[in-house]
Amino acid sequence: MRNAQVDTLDARLTWWVPAVTAPSRDWAGMPGCRRGARFLIDEASCRPARDNYPCFASRGACLEWIMAHRADLVRTAPGARVAPADLARWLLGLA
């Protein structure tokens, strides 16, 4: 999903996205970032990014996607925990 498409989501639902926080400065998953930088996971490349992320209508569906892509996520987001996040809270910086 592109950032511009967020407006098209039904605001009455909670949307879940795979999210990750950089565990260290200049993290291998996103060189040049600061420690604690927040990213979503790109749907196609499974790399940390800020757009082109998958959205799910349930936390369980998001967890299933994370588990189905765990080998790629370990490779592209080394040393970090990828977890489902409420998209609205993530966008507000609360999650």
C-alpha positions as CSV (number, residue, x, y, z in Angstrom):
1,M,0.0,0.0,0.0
2,R,1.3,3.4,-0.9
3,N,1.0,6.2,1.7
4,A,-1.4,8.0,-0.6
5,Q,-3.7,5.0,-0.5
6,V,-4.1,5.2,3.3
7,D,-7.1,7.6,2.8
8,T,-9.0,4.8,1.0
9,L,-9.0,2.4,4.0
10,D,-12.2,2.0,6.0
11,A,-11.5,4.1,9.2
12,R,-14.0,2.0,11.1
13,L,-11.7,-1.0,11.0
14,T,-8.3,-1.5,12.7
15,W,-5.7,-2.2,10.0
16,W,-2.6,-4.2,10.9
17,V,0.8,-3.9,9.2
18,P,4.2,-5.6,9.8
19,A,6.5,-3.1,11.6
20,V,10.0,-3.1,12.9
21,T,12.2,-0.8,15.0
22,A,15.9,-0.4,14.3
23,P,17.8,-2.1,17.1
24,S,21.0,0.0,16.6
25,R,22.4,3.0,14.9
26,D,23.4,2.4,11.2
27,W,21.5,-0.9,11.4
28,A,22.2,-3.4,8.5
29,G,18.5,-3.5,7.7
30,M,18.5,0.2,6.9
31,P,22.0,1.7,6.7
32,G,22.2,5.3,8.0
33,C,19.2,5.1,10.3
34,R,19.2,6.0,14.0
35,R,18.6,3.6,16.8
36,G,14.8,3.3,17.4
37,A,13.8,4.4,13.9
38,R,10.5,2.8,13.0
39,F,9.8,1.2,9.6
40,L,7.1,-0.9,8.0
41,I,8.0,-3.9,5.8
42,D,7.8,-3.6,2.1
43,E,5.4,-6.2,0.7
44,A,7.5,-7.2,-2.4
45,S,11.1,-7.1,-1.0
46,C,10.4,-7.8,2.7
47,R,12.8,-4.9,3.5
48,P,12.2,-2.1,6.0
49,A,10.5,0.8,4.2
50,R,7.8,3.4,4.7
51,D,5.5,2.5,1.8
52,N,4.4,-0.5,-0.3
53,Y,3.4,-2.3,2.9
54,P,0.7,-5.0,3.2
55,C,-2.4,-4.1,5.3
56,F,-4.5,-6.7,7.0
57,A,-7.9,-6.5,8.5
58,S,-6.9,-8.7,11.5
59,R,-3.8,-9.1,13.7
60,G,-3.9,-12.8,13.0
61,A,-3.7,-12.4,9.2
62,C,-0.7,-10.0,9.7
63,L,1.0,-12.6,11.9
64,E,0.4,-15.3,9.3
65,W,2.1,-13.1,6.7
66,I,5.0,-12.5,9.0
67,M,5.4,-16.2,9.7
68,A,5.1,-17.0,6.0
69,H,7.9,-14.6,5.2
70,R,10.1,-15.1,8.3
71,A,13.1,-16.4,6.3
72,D,13.2,-13.3,4.2
73,L,12.6,-11.1,7.2
74,V,15.5,-12.6,9.1
75,R,17.7,-11.8,6.2
76,T,16.5,-8.3,5.4
77,A,15.8,-7.1,9.0
78,P,18.7,-8.8,10.9
79,G,18.6,-8.6,14.7
80,A,15.2,-6.9,14.8
81,R,11.7,-8.2,15.8
82,V,9.1,-7.8,13.1
83,A,5.6,-7.5,14.8
84,P,2.1,-6.6,13.8
85,A,1.2,-2.9,14.5
86,D,-2.0,-1.1,14.4
87,L,-1.6,1.2,11.4
88,A,-3.4,4.2,12.8
89,R,-1.3,4.1,16.0
90,W,1.9,3.5,14.0
91,L,1.2,6.5,11.8
92,L,0.6,8.7,15.0
93,G,3.8,7.4,16.5
94,L,2.0,5.6,19.3
95,A,3.0,2.1,18.4
